[in-house]
Amino acid sequence: MAKKVADFLLERLSSWGIERIYGYPGDGINGLMGALDRASDELEFVQVRHEEMAAFMACAHAKWTGQPGVCLATSGPGAIHLLNGLYDAKLDHQPVVAIVGQQARAAIGGSYQQEVDLVSLFKDVAHEFVQLASEASQIRHLVDRAVRIALAERTVTCIIVPNDLQDEEAAEPERAHGTIHSSIGWSAPRVLPTDEDLRRAAEVLNAGERVAMLVGAGALHATDEVLEVADLLGAGIAKALLGKAAVPDDIPYVTGSIGLLGTKPSLKLMEGCDTLLMVGSSFPYSEFLPEEGKARGVQIDLDGRMLGIRYPMEVNLVGDSAETLRALVPLLRHKGDRSWRAEIEEEVASWWKVLEARAMNEADPINPQRVFWELSSRLPDDCIISSDSGSSANWYARDVKLRRGMKASLSGTLATMGPGVPYAVAAKFTHPDRVAIALVGDGAMQMNGINELITVAKYWEQWSDPRLIVLVLHNGDLNQVTWEQRAMEGDPKFDAAQTVPDFPYARYAELLGLKGIRVDTPDEIGAAWDEALSADRPVVLEAITDPEVPPLPPHITLAQAKALTFSLARGDSGARGIIRGSFRDKIEEFLPGR
């Protein structure tokens, strides 16, 4: 039987090293689904519950492996469903290839059923490369360009394949005018600034007496280089949220996360420094960076478009983080005066005591900070952690102490709800021998995490280590937005919008054949984590937590204090708990463990 276009497309993906496709079937991709069945020895198809989850998993696949993630959806509604997950990949600079079906070519333009202008639909999210295939000999170069551009630009690309074309006979391009003869293969270049720019950067860094480093996702592969430079400069290291795994949290001069979800030592590091070295980060919030004019700046980024847009930098270096830092090292002088470093380490040590004391404060019934604090010391080596957006991201950012070798991520730039569980599922497919832990609020769990547990139940027995743990913070509240309403708008909690329905998460897990653990008293938390981490199957750990424990920013502005006061005065339903919790947690900054 002659090879079909669909078969050739999958063979070409396989030739690029693609081993897995996340997706959901539909009649717009029937030809491709048949080809996947025929190619099942080379390509694994992971069936999700919703196409958005396929895109989230493809994004996480790229984050966990550095290789392109591939997702597949049918025409019309299936293609539309991919968009949110694809924007997550685009904004976090991850290589993802989306393959979507389309109605038959003869029907396009005829207002046919499920006909959507997919080129226009994907033109923003896949702006570097989105193409509609119109004939068989195109497929070779469309696949080659989609994968290569996704890798080279660290972005999303898209191939649209009409359903009738999928079943046509495959064809190679003729050797003729107007044809494209592409090839397979791409390797990352070595990107370095000029020697002159490196010398200029070194002069700035050597002149500084109080150097602060801010590292992001672009430094995830540069851990050793970041630490070596920090040691030479006597610098403290703050981390943007996507860079949480770039350097371990158990190093005394690592101040932790920065920003609204950040730490007090990171804030003081930025306020007190006279020199800022920003590595592989596009952290957007200027109010948490040094005041303009108070510090000199050097920035390193692989993407020249991201330089000099967050803080007025004196030297901007286009280059790979690890390569550039290695090139800088011989030009840097070891700073003998370690008083700045000692000040940083003292702040960090004190802060960990504050976090522990806050975690142990009473709540009704469980303090969510304690759930994360108890996990932190129990994290298995080389585990992979995903967090969802919402209040879970606050405690993930502050209370989870990562060690070297661990991976961790979340939707950093889009900050969408919903990727926590699919990120963990992708972790188990890409690293089936490692423990995956998803940290999720009940809002995100109800949005799509519940459904994706069905995917976990479908596949878990094929993983060499079956441990995938989903922590659900069951507080009945869309907690992050509730606190934003209070602190930013001065509005009380809007119960009709913020209260989510009650749901038995642990019992639901048991219905699926997974393990469910429910805790509603603080003394049960440690034992619950031990039970979950020793289980012989995936676990849903449902913690009944107090929604009125405040996710305090590292510094409360006068405007925020006024707004919260107004919200309480207007009859906030959680007023009593807010006052109690805010007072206790704030006191811990001055008298930890009082």
N, C-alpha and C positions, 0 to 999 in steps of 0.2 A: 504494500500500500504506500502511495506517495506521502511524503512528509508534509504535514500541514503547517501553515503559518504559525499557529499556536504552539506546535511542537518545536519549531525552530526558535521562536522567541524564548521559550523556557530553556532550550539548550544553550542559547547565547548567554542568558543570565547565569546558568550553571558554569559556563566557561569563564565568567568573571569571578567565580568563587562563591556565588550566592548559593546557599544551602537551604534556605528557609523562606517561605512567603506566608505572611499573615493576612487573612482575608475572610470573605463571606461570599457564598455563591449567588448567582442570579442569571437570568436568561441572557443578559447582555454579555456574559463571559462564559457561556456554555462551552464554547470551543476551547477556551483556556482551561476550564475545569476538567474536560476530557483529557487534555494534554497533561495536566498535572497528575491525573491518575496513571497515565502511561509512563510518566517520568518520576514516579514515587520513589524509585531507588536512589535518585540523585537529588530530588528536591522535596523537602518536607512542607506540607501544607498544614498550617495551624488555623483551625476553624474557631473564630471568635464569636461573640454573641451580637456584636454590632460593629459596623465598619469603622466607627470612630476609635474603637478599641484596637482594631488592626493597625491604624495609623499611630496610635500611642505606642503599641508594641514595636512597630518598625522604628520609631524614634528612640525608644529605650534600647532596642537591639543595637543601634548605632552608638548610643552612649556607653553601653556595657562592653562593646567589642571594638569600636573604632572602624568597623566595616559598614557598608551601606545596608540599611534596612529596606525591605521591600514589602509593600502592601498591595492588595488586590481587591477591587470592588466592581460591581456591575454598573451599568449605565444609570443615568438619572438619579434616583434617590440614593443608591449605594455610593455613587461618586460624591454626592453632596455630603453624605455622612462622614466621609474621610476628612473633611476640611479642618475641623478643630484640631485633630491630632497632627495633621500636616503643618498647621501654623505653629504648633508646639515645637516641631522639628525645625522649621524655618527660623523661628526667633531664637532658638537655642543652638543654631548653627550645626545641625546634624544632617549627614548625608542620607536621604531617604528617596527611594524611587517608588512612585505610585503608578500602578497600571490599572487602567479603567476601561470598561467596555463602552460601546456606543451602538446606537441603532444602525441598521444596514445603510450602506452609503447611499443607495438610491432613495432612501426615505428622508435623509437629512435635509432640513429646510422645509419639510412638509407638515410641520406641527404633528409629528407622529407621537404615539404613546411613549412616554418616558424620554422624549427627546429634549435634551438640555444642551445649550451652547457650552460644551465642556471646555473648549479652549479659552473662552472668556471667563468661565467660572474659575479655572485654575491659573489664570494669567498673573495674579498677584502672588499667590502662595508658591507657585512654581515658575516665577518670572524668568529665571535663568534658562529654563528649557521646558516647554510644554508643546507637544506636537501631536496632531491627528494623523494616524497612518492612513494612507489612501491606496497603497498597492504593496504587493508582497516583497518586492526587492528593497523596500525602505527599511524593513524590520531590523536588518543587520545594523545599519548605522544609527537608527533610533535607539536601540538598546545600548550600543556602544557609547553614544553621546550622553544618554540619560545617566548611565552609571558613572562615566568619567567626569561629567560636569558636577554631579552630586558630590563626588569625592573632592574634586579640585576646588569647588566653591563652598563646600560644607553646607549644602542647601538641599532643597526639595526639587525634584524633577518629575515630570509626568509624561507618560505615553498613553494615548487614547487609541484603542483598537476597535473598529466597528465589528459587530458580531459576524457579518458575512465574510469579512476578510480573514477572520480567525480560522475559518474552515477551507480557505483556498490553499492551493498547493504552494509550498514554500519556494522561493526563488532567490537566487543570488543576483546581485546587480550585473548587468552586462558591461563589457569593456567598451564603453561608448561615451560620447559627449553627454554631459548632464547626469551622470551617475556618480554615486558615492561609494568608495571602497574603504571602509573603516576597519580598524583593528582593535584587539583587546589589549588592555594593560595600562596601568597608571601607577606611579610611585610618587610619594610626597617629595617635593623639592627641599633642598637645604636653603632656608631663607635667613639671611643675615644682614644687619645694617652695615654701612660702610665703616671703615676703620676710623675715619674722622668723626663720625657720629658717635661711635663707641667711646672715643676719647672724650668727647664733650660730655657724654652721659657720666663717665667715670669722674670727671672733674666736679660735676654737681654733687654726685654721691659722696665723694671723698671730702668735700667741703662741709657736708652736713654733720651736725653734732647730735641730732635727735632724728634718726631716720625711721620712717614707717614704711612697711610694705603692705600692699593690698593685692591679693592674688585671686584669680577667678578660674573659670573652667579651662581657659587657655594654658593654665599652669598645671593641669592634672598629670601631665606626663613629665613634669619638671621638678618633682619633689626634692631630689638631691640638690639640684642647682639652686632652688629657692633657699634651702636651708644653708647651703654654703655661703651664698651672698649675704643672707641675714647674719650669719656668724661673723663674717668679715666686717660688716657695717655696724654690728651691735644693734640690729634693728628688731623691732617687734613685727609680727605678721598677723594682719587681719585678713579675713576671708569673705569674699562675696558668696552668696548662697550656693551658686553653682560650683564654686571652688571649695566647698566644704571638705572634700576628700583630697585636696591638693597637698595639704600638709597635715600630719596627725595632730589631734587635739591634746595629746599627752605631753607635748613639748612645752616647757615653762613659759616661753616667750610668744607662743601662739595665742592671740587674744580672742580668737573665735570669730563668729559671724559679725557682720556690720549692717547697720541700717535699723529700720523699725523692729526687725526680728533679731537684732544684734545684741551685743554685750556692752556693758559699761566700760571694760578695758579697751575694747575697740574704739569706742567713742573718745576716750581719753587719749588713746594713741594718736588719733587724728587731730585732736585739739592741741596736743602738746608737741607734735613733731615740727621740725623746721625743713624737712625734706621728705617727699613722697615718691616712692617707687611703685608704680602700678603695673602689674604683670598679668596679661591675658584676661583682663576684666573690663566689662563695660558697665559696671555698677552705676546706676543712674541718679542716685539721690545726693545732690550736691550739699544738702544741709548736714550730711554725715561725713563729708570730706573736709580737709582744712579750709579755713576761711581764705578766700582769694587774697593773695599777697603775703600770707603768713608763712608759706612754705614754697620752696622750689620743687619742681616736679620733673620726673622722668617716667615715660610710659613705654611699654613694650607690647606690641600686638601684631599678630600675623596679618590682620586686615587693616590696611592703612586708613580705611574710611572711618575706623573707630578711634583713631588717635586724636587727642586734644579736644574732645567734646564733653568731657566730664569735669575736667579741671584744667586751668591754663598751664600746660606743661612747657617747660623750658627746652626739653629735648624729647622728640618723638622718634621711636625706633621701630621700624617695620621689620619684624623678624619672628621666627619661632622662639617661644619662650626659653626652652632648654638650650638651644643653640646660642641664643643671644646672651643668656646669663653666663654660659661657659666662656664665651668670648670676652665678657666683661671682667670675669674673675681676676685674670692677670693684671688688670689695670686698677683694681681696687686695693686700697690700703687698709690693713687691719687696724681698727680703732681700739686703742689701748684703754681709753676711758670707757668703763662699762657702767657708769652711773645711770645712764638712760635705760640700758637693758635691765639693770637691777630694779629700777622703778617699775618697768613693765612687768617683770616677773612677780613682783610683790602684788601688783594690781590683779594679775591673773590668778595667783594663789588665793587671794582674798575672794575673788569672784566665784571660784568653784565652791568655796565655803558658803557663800551667799546662796548659790543655786541649790546646794544640798539642803540648807536650812529652809528655803522657800518650798522645796519639794516635800519636806516633812511637816509643813504647816497643815493644820486641820482644814477639812473642806467637807462639803455635803453632797454625796458621801465620800468621794475620792478626789484628791487633788491630782489633776492631770499631769502636773510636773513630776509627781512621784512615779507615775507609770513609766515615764521616759527615763527618769533617774535610775530606777531599779533595772531597766533594760540595759543601760549603758555599761555597767560593770559585767554584764552577762553576755555581751555581744560575742558570737563565735568569731574566731580568726577568719579573715577573708570573706566575711559575709557581705551581702549586697542589700543596701537599704534604699527604699523609695519612700518618699513622703508625698502626701497629697497637699493641695492648697488648703488654706484655712488655718484654724488655730493649731492643728497638728504640726504645721510648718514652724510655728513659733517654738514649740518645745523641741522639735527635731533640730532646729538651728542652734538652740542654746544648750539643751541638756544632754544631747547624745554626744558622747566623747568617742570620736573615731580614732582607730589605730591604723598604723601603716598596713597596706594591703587590702583594706576595705574599699568598697565602691559605694557611692551614695549619690542620689540625684532626685530631682523633682522638676516640675514645670517652672523653670526659673524666670523666663522673660514674659511668656504669655500668662503665667500664673493661673492656668485654668484648673477648674475642679475636674476630678475624674481620673487622672493618670496613675494614682498610687498603686492600685491593684494590677492594671495591665503592665505597668513597668516591672512589677515583681514577677508576673507571669513570664515576660520576656527574659528576665534574669534567669529563670529556671530553664528555659530553652537554650539560652546561650551558655550558661554555666550550671548544668544540672547537678554538679557535685558540690555546689556551694549553697549555704543557707540564704534564703531571700526573706526579707521582712518589709512589709508595707505598713506605713503609719498613716491612718486614715480617720477622718471625722465621720460622724453619722450622716452628714449632708452629702458628702461625696460618695459614701457607701450606698446611700439610697439612689443617688443619681445613676451610678452604673456598676459600682463594686459588687453589689449583690448578684447581678447577672453574671459578672465575670467569674464569680466563684464556681459557676457551672462549668466554665472552661477549665478551671483548676481541677474540678472533680473528673472531668473527661480525660485529662492528660497526666495526672500526678504520678500514676504508677509506673510511667516510663522514665521518670527522673531517677538517677542513681542515688541521690539524697532527696528524700521526699519532703524535706522540711521547707515549707513556705508558710510564713506566719503573717496573718493580717490582724493588726491591732485596730479595733474600732473604738474611738472615743464616743461613747453613748451618753450625750448630754442633752439630747432633744432640742438642740439649738444650732442655727447656722452662725456659729459663735464668732468667727472673725468679722463678719459683716455687722453683727450686733454690736461688737466693741467699736468698730469703725463709725457706726451711727452715733454712738455715745461720745466718742473722743473727737471726732471730726465735725459732726453736724450739731452736736448738742441735743440730739433727739433721744427719747427713751426707747427701749426695746419695742419694736413693732411686732407684737406677738403673732398677728395674723400672717406676717411674712417670714418671721424668723423661727418659729417653733415647727419642728418637723415631727411627723407621726412616729409613734413608738413602734419598734420592730425588734423581734427576738433574734438578733444576729447569731449568737452561739447556737441556739436551737435550730436555726435555718442551716447552719453548717452541718449539724448532725444529720439533718434530712438528706443532705447531699453525700453522706458517707465520709465527711471530713470530721475533724475533732472540734468541738466547741467548748470554750471555757468562759465562764461569766464570773466577774469579780465585782463586788459592791462594797467591800470594806478594805481599807488600806493595808491591813496586815496580810491580806491574801495575795498582794501583788507579786511579791518576790517568788513565792511558790508557784504562782500561775505562770510566770515567765519560765521557770525551771521546767514545769510540766510541758509547756508549749515547745521549748527548745529540745526536749528529749522525746517528742512524739514520733510515731512511726508513719505519720501522714500529715498533710497540711492542716493548719489550725486557724480558727477565728477566735481571737482573744477579745472578748467584749468587756470593756471597763466602764462602769457606770460613774461618770465624772461630773464634777461641779462646773456648770457653765459660767459661774460668777467669779472664778479665779482669773484675775486680770492678766492679760498678756502685756505686761508693762514694757514700754520702750526703754532704751538705755537712758533717755533723758525726757522728762515730761515738760513740754513747753507750757507757757502761761495760757496759750490759746486752747491747748488740749485740756488743761485743768479746768478752765472756765466751761468748756463744752461738756465735760463730764458732770460738772456741778449742775449745769442747766438740765441735762438729761435726767439726773436724779430728782431734781426739783419738779420735773414734769410728770412724775409718777412712774418711774421705771419699775417694772415688776420684780427686778432683781436687786433693788436698791440696798436692802439690808446685807445681802451677801457680798455685793460689790464693796461696800464700805468696810466690812470686816476683812475681806480678802486683800483689798488694796492696802489697807493699813498694815496688815501683817507682812505682806511681801515687801512693802517699802521699808518697814522697820528693819527687815533682815539685811538691808544694805549697810546699816549702821551698827547693828547688834546681831550678827549672824548666830543662830543657835541660841538666842536669848533664853 
